[in-house]
C-alpha cells in the first residue's frame, strides 16, 4: 500500500500545569518528516517527553509520535532549544490534514537526582543540512566534555569544525575559546577536524574545554560553526566533578 502524507497548516499546542510549560517554537515539514522545535520553560530536572498529534484542530489527540529522533523519550534535560524529528509514515499509513495540532507532555524522569549531584545534559543544534545531538556533558577535573553525534540530514557531505569557531561564555562573562580539543569519528585534534558524513548515519564526536573553574556551574552560551553555519545553545548546566561528589557523599 502506498503511503502518503500532506500537512498544510500546522497549529501548535502545549500546556502544562502551574508555571511549567512546553513552548513549541516551530513545526516544519520536509517530505515525510516533521521537525518540531520546543523550549522547556520553568522545568527542573530530567523529563520524559511524549508527543501526540491531532488531525482535527485539537478536538482529540489520537496519533502518537513514536518513530522519532532527538529530544523525545526518557531523560531529556531542560535548557536550550529542543528538536524532535518525526518519521511520520513509519507510524501511520497516511496523513492528510490542514488542522494538525501537536501536544507535548513532560513528566519527571524516575532517574531525577534531587540531591544536586552530577547530571548529564542533552540538546540538539541544527546546522545547514546537519544535526548535532549532544548526548551527555561530563566534567573531569578542570575539563568539560560534550559527547555528541553529528548526522547529515540532506545528502552525503563533508563536515569541517575548527576551534577558532567554537567558544563558551559562562554566566559571569568568562570566555573559553582557546584550550579546546575536538574529535569527530577517527579524527582527534586540538585545532580542527574534517570528516565525510553519509546521509542519515550519525558519527560520534567530542568537544572538550580545558581549564574550566570548579565554580562554573552554568554556561550562558555555547557557540560553534560547522562548515559555514553558526549556531548557539544557551543556558547549559555543567555537572559537578565526579570525585567531588563522592567526597560529599561520604
QUILINHU-V76447 format. One record per run of one state. SS is the DSSP state (@ for helix, = for strand, . for the rest). FROM is the first residue (numbers start at 1). TO is the last residue. If there is no record, write none. Layout:
SS_FROM_TO / SS_FROM_TO
This chain:
._1_3 / =_4_7 / ._8_9 / =_10_12 / ._13_20 / =_21_30 / ._31_32 / =_33_41 / ._42_46 / =_47_54 / ._55_62 / =_63_64 / ._65_67 / =_68_70 / ._71_72 / =_73_76 / ._77_81 / =_82_87 / @_88_90 / ._91_93 / =_94_97 / ._98_99 / =_100_108 / ._109_122 / =_123_127 / ._128_129 / =_130_140 / ._141_142 / =_143_152 / ._153_156 / =_157_162 / @_163_165 / =_166_170 / ._171_174 / =_175_176 / ._177_179 / =_180_184 / ._185_186 / =_187_189 / ._190_191 / =_192_197 / ._198_202 / =_203_209 / ._210_217 / =_218_226 / ._227_228 / =_229_237 / ._238_241 / @_242_249 / ._250_250
